[in-house]
Amino acid sequence: MRLSPKGEKVYIWLAYTAIAVGIIIRIVVYLQNRNLMIDEANVARNIYELGFDALTQPLMYEQYAPPIWLWLVKLSAIFFNYGEMALRVPVFLSGILALLLLHALLKALHLQRSAWYALFIVAISLLFIRYSTELKQYMTDVVVSLSLILFALRYHINNTSASKFLLIWIVAGSIGIWLSMPSVFILAGVGAYYLQQSFATKSYRKIISLVLISTIWVGQFVFYYLTILKEQANSEYLQNFHFKFFLFGTPSSMEEWKHNWDVTTSLLKEAVGFTFIAAYFNLLCLITGIVAIIRSRNSSFLLLLVPLVAVLIAASLNQYSLIPRVSLFTMPLLLILVAKGLDSIMSLRNKIPTYTTIVLCVFCIYNQSSISMIWKGYETEEITDALDFIHSNNIRNGNQVYIHNGAYPSFIYYTTIHPHKDKWTDIKNANHLNWDADYHKTAKYAASPCAFIFTSIYPDDLANKLSTIQNHKKEINSLSKDGCRVHIFSN
């Protein structure tokens, strides 16, 4: 069903509204300037302690991130003085740019009728907002992925001179590989897309250019993998941590098939919501979109489908985790396929499916909305509140302070790196409690009064540790914040 000019304007303005809402939320949450949590603090420590050359090597503190992204963060930190907002500038800009690029890509694929839905989901979903304001590379992965796909749609292999085509894709692919690890999946889609174009138009000589470009890409990725990723990707710690987010390559039982189904569908559910209606409505739209693509034989969608299939293969080989944050770049691709399905449904002559679909879309947007973060705020591990609380209880000697291992990275950042580190310099030599620390012995010989700070700890583990301490000390005060607890004890 062809859109009327009035109907087309409505959908266009809905898309613009979604972008505006997304940008406003990101600005507000960024300005809330929440504390760095454990992984962010460990990234910040690498940025602070390592030079630009060392950032091209495997990182410390069980972190991994692409070199160019690390350089961008370090430049921002040097320029703006290592505060939370300074460190988060690249990801904040990525969060805004991702919305604009997604809109451009939906337009390029002629999905103006359904673009508003995908844009609203990305604009207001917690996962996308969080990683637009958190010191991790996942939103930059989204930007690189969408940019490479747009590049491929812009530069048709038969309408671009051979020399220009070579230069564009050698440069774009190289930057992508060193700026975003998942770009290798997108580049696989780019290669498949151009290969299909070459065969469809019988431009077999163009394949020589593709082979040359692909060889350069593969060579760089192999070097990147061997020098930076291999040691980390195959480490026992990461393999164990991500085990439940890998796939069974050859599932042999219903339990393994169910595991694969749950893990793969969770990527879509993380974006659109886990309620029955949201999950199955969007899954239906996704399937409808894929069927519509197969029927139309539109090769442009190889740019979406091939990367998604490649990710599943990598996950089945235990080489790529489908944990939502690591696979964040796949979610906009899935939402574009959902938008394709919505577009097919909304193009039917019968208006009832269109109206029903719009109502369900509005329900999903409302259900998934995190717009309340604007006035409620968003906190993770507010360790600075704990440090101030310790001061307010007249504890100003590091020997009286005990830092749980989960809180230690943030403690190091705020007492040795942060621009206001002098505020807590008197306790910067606090006692570090490793994962295997003996809390009986620690509590027995601890000074009085003393303070224990906990973050990144399971409730049961926290309860056990507090119970152990209370066998030797009496709790006299405490502070509980989202993700951060401090307990003060005396004899």
C-alpha positions as CSV (number, residue, x, y, z in Angstrom):
1,M,0.0,0.0,0.0
2,R,1.5,3.3,-1.1
3,L,1.7,6.0,1.6
4,S,-0.3,9.2,1.2
5,P,1.7,12.4,1.5
6,K,0.1,13.0,4.9
7,G,0.8,9.5,6.1
8,E,4.4,9.7,4.9
9,K,4.9,13.0,6.9
10,V,3.5,11.4,10.1
11,Y,6.0,8.5,9.9
12,I,8.8,10.9,9.1
13,W,8.1,13.1,12.1
14,L,7.7,10.1,14.3
15,A,11.2,9.1,13.3
16,Y,12.6,12.6,14.0
17,T,10.8,12.6,17.4
18,A,12.4,9.2,18.3
19,I,15.8,10.6,17.5
20,A,15.2,13.8,19.5
21,V,14.0,11.8,22.5
22,G,17.0,9.5,22.3
23,I,19.4,12.4,22.2
24,I,17.8,14.2,25.1
25,I,17.8,11.0,27.3
26,R,21.5,10.5,26.5
27,I,22.5,14.0,27.2
28,V,20.7,14.0,30.6
29,V,22.1,10.6,31.7
30,Y,25.6,11.6,30.5
31,L,25.3,14.8,32.6
32,Q,24.2,12.8,35.6
33,N,27.8,11.7,35.7
34,R,27.4,8.5,37.6
35,N,30.5,6.8,39.1
36,L,32.6,4.5,37.1
37,M,31.7,0.8,37.9
38,I,34.3,-2.0,38.1
39,D,34.9,-2.6,34.4
40,E,34.9,1.1,33.5
41,A,37.4,1.7,36.3
42,N,39.6,-1.0,35.0
43,V,39.5,0.5,31.5
44,A,40.3,3.9,33.0
45,R,43.3,2.4,34.8
46,N,44.6,1.0,31.5
47,I,44.1,4.3,29.8
48,Y,45.9,6.2,32.6
49,E,48.8,3.8,33.1
50,L,49.6,2.8,29.5
51,G,51.0,4.9,26.6
52,F,49.5,4.9,23.1
53,D,51.9,2.2,22.0
54,A,51.1,-0.1,24.9
55,L,47.4,0.2,24.2
56,T,48.0,-1.8,21.0
57,Q,48.9,-4.8,23.3
58,P,46.7,-7.0,25.5
59,L,45.3,-4.9,28.3
60,M,45.6,-5.4,32.0
61,Y,42.9,-6.1,34.6
62,E,41.0,-8.6,32.5
63,Q,39.9,-6.0,30.0
64,Y,39.9,-6.0,26.2
65,A,39.1,-3.2,23.7
66,P,40.2,-2.2,20.2
67,P,43.3,0.1,20.0
68,I,41.8,3.0,18.0
69,W,38.9,3.2,20.5
70,L,41.4,3.2,23.4
71,W,43.3,6.0,21.7
72,L,40.2,8.1,21.3
73,V,39.4,7.6,25.0
74,K,42.9,8.5,26.0
75,L,43.0,11.6,23.8
76,S,39.7,12.7,25.4
77,A,41.0,12.0,28.9
78,I,44.2,13.9,28.3
79,F,42.3,16.9,26.9
80,F,39.6,16.9,29.6
81,N,41.6,15.6,32.6
82,Y,40.5,12.0,33.3
83,G,37.1,12.7,34.9
84,E,34.1,10.4,34.3
85,M,32.6,12.7,31.6
86,A,36.0,13.1,29.9
87,L,36.5,9.3,29.6
88,R,32.9,8.8,28.4
89,V,33.0,11.4,25.6
90,P,33.6,8.9,22.7
91,V,30.9,6.6,23.8
92,F,28.4,9.4,24.4
93,L,29.0,10.7,20.9
94,S,28.7,7.2,19.6
95,G,25.3,6.9,21.3
96,I,24.0,9.9,19.4
97,L,25.7,9.0,16.1
98,A,24.2,5.5,16.3
99,L,20.7,7.0,16.2
100,L,21.5,9.2,13.2
101,L,23.2,6.3,11.3
102,L,20.3,3.9,12.0
103,H,17.8,6.5,10.6
104,A,20.0,6.9,7.5
105,L,20.2,3.2,7.0
106,L,16.5,2.6,7.4
107,K,15.9,5.4,4.8
108,A,18.4,3.8,2.5
109,L,16.6,0.5,2.7
110,H,13.2,2.3,2.0
111,L,11.7,1.5,5.4
112,Q,10.4,5.0,6.2
113,R,7.0,3.5,7.1
114,S,8.4,1.5,10.0
115,A,11.7,3.4,10.8
116,W,10.1,5.1,13.7
117,Y,9.6,1.9,15.6
118,A,13.2,0.7,15.4
119,L,14.4,4.2,16.3
120,F,12.2,4.5,19.3
121,I,13.4,1.2,20.6
122,V,17.0,2.2,20.3
123,A,16.2,5.6,21.7
124,I,14.6,4.5,24.9
125,S,15.8,1.0,25.7
126,L,18.0,0.8,28.8
127,L,20.7,-1.3,27.2
128,F,21.3,1.3,24.4
129,I,21.2,4.3,26.9
130,R,23.5,2.6,29.3
131,Y,26.2,1.8,26.8
132,S,25.9,5.3,25.3
133,T,27.0,6.6,28.7
134,E,29.4,3.9,29.9
135,L,33.1,3.5,29.4
136,K,33.0,0.4,27.2
137,Q,33.3,0.1,23.4
138,Y,30.0,-1.6,22.7
139,M,28.1,1.5,21.3
140,T,31.1,2.3,19.1
141,D,30.7,-1.2,17.7
142,V,27.2,-0.2,16.7
143,V,28.4,3.0,15.0
144,V,31.1,1.1,13.0
145,S,28.7,-1.6,12.0
146,L,26.0,0.8,10.7
147,S,28.7,3.0,9.0
148,L,30.2,0.1,7.1
149,I,26.7,-1.1,5.9
150,L,25.9,2.5,4.7
151,F,29.2,2.7,2.9
152,A,28.4,-0.5,1.1
153,L,25.0,0.8,0.0
154,R,26.5,4.0,-1.1
155,Y,29.4,2.7,-3.2
156,H,28.0,0.1,-5.7
157,I,30.9,-2.0,-7.0
158,N,30.0,-1.4,-10.7
159,N,29.4,2.4,-10.3
160,T,32.7,3.1,-8.5
161,S,36.1,3.2,-10.3
162,A,38.4,0.3,-9.4
163,S,41.0,2.6,-7.8
164,K,38.5,4.5,-5.7
165,F,36.8,1.3,-4.7
166,L,40.0,-0.2,-3.5
167,L,41.1,2.9,-1.6
168,I,37.7,3.3,0.1
169,W,37.4,-0.3,1.3
170,I,41.0,-0.8,2.3
171,V,40.8,2.3,4.5
172,A,37.3,1.8,5.8
173,G,37.9,-1.9,6.5
174,S,41.2,-1.3,8.2
175,I,39.8,1.4,10.5
176,G,36.8,-0.8,11.2
177,I,39.0,-3.8,12.3
178,W,41.1,-1.7,14.6
179,L,38.2,0.3,16.0
180,S,35.7,-2.4,16.5
181,M,36.3,-6.1,16.9
182,P,32.8,-7.2,15.6
183,S,33.5,-5.3,12.4
184,V,34.9,-8.5,11.0
185,F,31.3,-9.9,10.9
186,I,30.0,-6.8,9.1
187,L,32.9,-7.0,6.6
188,A,31.9,-10.6,5.8
189,G,28.5,-9.2,4.9
190,V,30.1,-6.5,2.8
191,G,32.2,-9.0,0.9
192,A,29.1,-11.3,0.3
193,Y,27.1,-8.3,-0.9
194,Y,29.7,-7.2,-3.4
195,L,30.3,-10.7,-4.6
196,Q,26.6,-11.1,-5.3
197,Q,26.6,-7.8,-7.3
198,S,29.6,-9.0,-9.3
199,F,27.9,-12.3,-10.2
200,A,24.6,-10.7,-10.9
201,T,26.0,-8.3,-13.4
202,K,28.7,-10.7,-14.7
203,S,31.4,-8.3,-13.7
204,Y,33.9,-11.1,-12.9
205,R,36.9,-8.8,-13.1
206,K,35.6,-7.0,-10.0
207,I,36.1,-10.1,-8.0
208,I,39.9,-9.6,-8.3
209,S,39.4,-6.3,-6.4
210,L,37.3,-8.1,-3.8
211,V,39.9,-10.8,-3.3
212,L,42.6,-8.2,-2.8
213,I,40.6,-6.1,-0.4
214,S,39.5,-9.2,1.5
215,T,43.1,-10.5,1.8
216,I,44.2,-7.2,3.3
217,W,41.3,-7.4,5.8
218,V,41.9,-11.0,6.7
219,G,45.6,-10.4,7.1
220,Q,45.0,-7.5,9.5
221,F,42.4,-9.4,11.5
222,V,44.6,-12.5,11.8
223,F,47.4,-10.2,13.1
224,Y,45.0,-8.5,15.5
225,Y,43.7,-11.8,16.7
226,L,47.1,-13.4,17.2
227,T,48.7,-10.4,18.9
228,I,45.8,-9.1,21.0
229,L,42.7,-11.2,21.0
230,K,43.8,-14.9,21.1
231,E,45.3,-14.9,24.6
232,Q,42.2,-13.2,26.0
233,A,39.5,-14.9,24.0
234,N,40.8,-18.3,25.0
235,S,41.7,-17.5,28.6
236,E,40.1,-19.8,31.1
237,Y,38.5,-16.9,33.0
238,L,36.7,-15.5,29.9
239,Q,35.8,-19.0,28.6
240,N,34.2,-19.8,31.9
241,F,32.5,-16.4,32.3
242,H,31.0,-16.5,28.8
243,F,30.3,-20.3,28.7
244,K,26.5,-19.9,29.0
245,F,26.5,-17.4,26.1
246,F,28.1,-19.7,23.6
247,L,26.1,-22.0,21.4
248,F,26.2,-25.8,20.9
249,G,27.6,-26.2,17.4
250,T,26.1,-29.7,17.0
251,P,23.2,-29.8,19.6
252,S,22.4,-33.4,20.4
253,S,19.6,-33.0,23.0
254,M,16.4,-31.0,23.5
255,E,18.2,-29.2,26.3
256,E,21.0,-28.0,24.0
257,W,18.5,-27.0,21.3
258,K,16.6,-25.0,23.9
259,H,19.8,-23.4,25.1
260,N,20.6,-22.2,21.6
261,W,17.1,-20.9,21.1
262,D,17.1,-19.0,24.4
263,V,20.5,-17.5,23.9
264,T,19.8,-16.3,20.3
265,T,16.3,-15.0,20.9
266,S,17.6,-13.2,24.0
267,L,19.4,-10.7,21.8
268,L,16.1,-9.5,20.3
269,K,14.3,-9.7,23.7
270,E,17.0,-7.5,25.3
271,A,16.2,-4.8,22.8
272,V,12.4,-5.0,22.7
273,G,11.5,-6.5,26.0
274,F,10.9,-9.9,27.6
275,T,7.1,-9.8,28.0
276,F,5.3,-12.5,26.0
277,I,3.6,-9.9,23.7
278,A,6.8,-8.0,23.0
279,A,9.0,-11.1,22.4
280,Y,6.6,-12.9,20.1
281,F,5.3,-9.9,18.3
282,N,8.8,-8.8,17.4
283,L,9.8,-12.4,16.6
284,L,6.9,-12.6,14.2
285,C,7.9,-9.3,12.5
286,L,11.5,-10.6,12.3
287,I,10.4,-13.8,10.5
288,T,8.1,-11.8,8.3
289,G,10.9,-9.5,7.4
290,I,13.3,-12.4,6.5
291,V,10.6,-14.1,4.4
292,A,9.9,-10.8,2.6
293,I,13.6,-10.4,1.9
294,I,13.9,-13.9,0.5
295,R,10.9,-13.4,-1.7
296,S,12.1,-10.0,-3.0
297,R,15.7,-11.3,-3.5
298,N,17.0,-7.9,-2.3
299,S,20.7,-8.4,-2.1
300,S,21.1,-5.3,0.2
301,F,19.9,-7.4,3.1
302,L,22.9,-9.7,2.8
303,L,24.6,-6.8,4.7
304,L,22.4,-7.7,7.7
305,L,21.9,-11.5,7.3
306,V,25.5,-12.6,6.7
307,P,26.9,-10.9,9.8
308,L,24.2,-12.4,12.0
309,V,24.8,-15.9,10.6
310,A,28.6,-15.3,11.0
311,V,28.1,-14.3,14.7
312,L,26.1,-17.5,15.3
313,I,28.9,-19.6,13.8
314,A,31.5,-17.9,15.9
315,A,29.4,-18.4,19.0
316,S,29.1,-22.1,18.2
317,L,32.9,-22.3,18.0
318,N,33.2,-20.6,21.4
319,Q,35.0,-17.7,19.8
320,Y,32.3,-15.0,20.3
321,S,30.0,-14.5,23.2
322,L,26.3,-13.7,22.7
323,I,26.2,-11.9,26.1
324,P,24.0,-8.9,25.2
325,R,26.5,-6.1,25.8
326,V,29.2,-7.8,23.6
327,S,26.6,-8.5,20.9
328,L,25.0,-5.1,21.1
329,F,25.9,-4.4,17.5
330,T,23.6,-7.2,16.3
331,M,20.5,-5.6,17.9
332,P,20.1,-2.7,15.4
333,L,20.5,-5.3,12.6
334,L,17.7,-7.4,14.1
335,L,15.6,-4.3,14.5
336,I,16.0,-3.4,10.9
337,L,14.8,-6.8,9.9
338,V,11.9,-6.3,12.3
339,A,11.2,-3.0,10.6
340,K,11.2,-4.8,7.3
341,G,8.6,-7.2,8.6
342,L,6.5,-4.3,10.0
343,D,6.7,-2.5,6.6
344,S,5.4,-5.6,4.9
345,I,2.5,-5.9,7.3
346,M,1.7,-2.2,7.1
347,S,1.7,-2.3,3.3
348,L,-1.3,-4.6,3.2
349,R,-4.5,-3.1,1.7
350,N,-6.5,-4.2,4.7
351,K,-6.0,-1.5,7.4
352,I,-6.8,-3.7,10.4
353,P,-3.4,-5.4,10.4
354,T,-1.8,-1.9,10.1
355,Y,-3.7,-0.5,13.1
356,T,-3.2,-3.6,15.1
357,T,0.6,-3.5,14.4
358,I,0.8,0.1,15.4
359,V,-0.9,-0.5,18.7
360,L,1.4,-3.4,19.4
361,C,4.4,-1.2,18.5
362,V,3.3,1.5,20.9
363,F,2.8,-1.2,23.7
364,C,6.4,-2.5,23.1
365,I,7.8,1.0,23.2
366,Y,6.0,1.9,26.4
367,N,6.9,-1.4,28.0
368,Q,10.6,-1.0,27.1
369,S,10.9,2.7,27.9
370,S,13.6,3.9,30.3
371,I,12.7,7.6,29.8
372,S,12.2,7.8,33.6
373,M,15.9,7.9,33.9
374,I,15.7,11.6,33.0
375,W,14.1,12.4,36.4
376,K,14.9,9.3,38.5
377,G,18.6,9.2,37.5
378,Y,20.7,6.2,36.8
379,E,23.2,4.8,39.3
380,T,25.5,1.7,39.2
381,E,28.2,1.6,41.9
382,E,28.3,4.9,43.6
383,I,31.5,4.4,45.5
384,T,32.2,8.1,46.0
385,D,29.1,8.2,48.3
386,A,30.7,5.4,50.3
387,L,34.0,7.3,50.6
388,D,32.2,10.5,51.7
389,F,30.2,8.4,54.2
390,I,33.4,7.1,55.7
391,H,34.7,10.6,56.1
392,S,31.5,11.7,57.8
393,N,32.0,9.0,60.4
394,N,35.5,10.4,61.2
395,I,37.4,7.6,59.6
396,R,40.4,9.2,57.9
397,N,43.1,6.6,58.0
398,G,43.4,4.0,55.3
399,N,44.4,1.4,57.8
400,Q,40.8,1.5,59.1
401,V,39.3,0.9,55.6
402,Y,38.8,-2.4,53.9
403,I,37.9,-2.6,50.2
404,H,36.2,-5.7,48.8
405,N,37.9,-6.9,45.6
406,G,34.9,-5.9,43.5
407,A,35.2,-2.3,44.7
408,Y,38.9,-2.1,44.4
409,P,39.2,-0.9,40.7
410,S,36.8,2.0,41.4
411,F,38.6,2.8,44.6
412,I,41.9,3.0,42.8
413,Y,40.4,5.2,40.1
414,Y,38.9,7.7,42.6
415,T,41.8,7.9,44.9
416,T,44.7,7.9,42.4
417,I,43.4,9.0,39.0
418,H,40.2,11.1,39.3
419,P,40.7,14.9,39.1
420,H,39.3,15.2,42.7
421,K,41.5,12.4,44.1
422,D,42.9,14.7,46.8
423,K,39.5,14.6,48.5
424,W,40.1,11.0,49.5
425,T,43.9,10.9,49.6
426,D,44.0,10.2,53.3
427,I,42.5,6.7,52.8
428,K,44.1,5.8,49.5
429,N,46.3,3.2,51.3
430,A,43.2,1.2,52.4
431,N,43.4,-2.5,52.8
432,H,42.6,-4.5,49.6
433,L,40.6,-7.7,50.3
434,N,41.1,-10.3,47.5
435,W,38.4,-12.7,46.5
436,D,39.9,-15.3,48.8
437,A,40.5,-13.0,51.7
438,D,40.0,-14.5,55.2
439,Y,37.3,-12.3,56.7
440,H,37.5,-14.0,60.1
441,K,41.1,-13.0,60.5
442,T,40.6,-9.6,58.9
443,A,37.7,-8.7,61.2
444,K,39.5,-10.1,64.3
445,Y,42.5,-7.9,63.9
446,A,40.8,-4.9,62.3
447,A,41.2,-1.4,63.9
448,S,38.3,0.1,65.6
449,P,36.3,1.8,64.2
450,C,36.7,0.3,60.7
451,A,34.8,0.5,57.4
452,F,34.2,-2.2,54.8
453,I,33.2,-1.2,51.2
454,F,31.4,-3.7,48.9
455,T,30.5,-3.5,45.2
456,S,30.0,-6.1,42.5
457,I,29.1,-8.7,45.0
458,Y,26.2,-11.2,45.1
459,P,23.7,-10.7,48.0
460,D,24.3,-14.1,49.5
461,D,28.1,-13.6,49.4
462,L,27.7,-10.1,51.0
463,A,25.4,-11.6,53.8
464,N,28.0,-14.3,54.6
465,K,30.8,-11.8,54.8
466,L,28.9,-9.4,57.0
467,S,27.9,-12.3,59.3
468,T,31.6,-13.3,59.5
469,I,32.6,-9.7,60.4
470,Q,29.8,-9.5,63.0
471,N,31.3,-12.4,64.9
472,H,34.1,-10.1,65.9
473,K,32.7,-6.6,65.5
474,K,29.6,-4.6,66.2
475,E,28.0,-2.7,63.3
476,I,27.4,0.9,64.2
477,N,26.5,2.5,60.9
478,S,25.9,1.6,57.3
479,L,25.0,3.1,53.9
480,S,23.3,1.2,51.1
481,K,23.3,2.6,47.5
482,D,22.5,1.0,44.2
483,G,25.4,-1.4,43.7
484,C,27.5,-0.1,46.6
485,R,27.4,-0.8,50.4
486,V,29.6,0.5,53.2
487,H,29.4,-0.9,56.8
488,I,31.1,0.6,59.8
489,F,32.1,-1.6,62.7
490,S,33.5,-1.1,66.2
491,N,34.6,-3.3,69.0
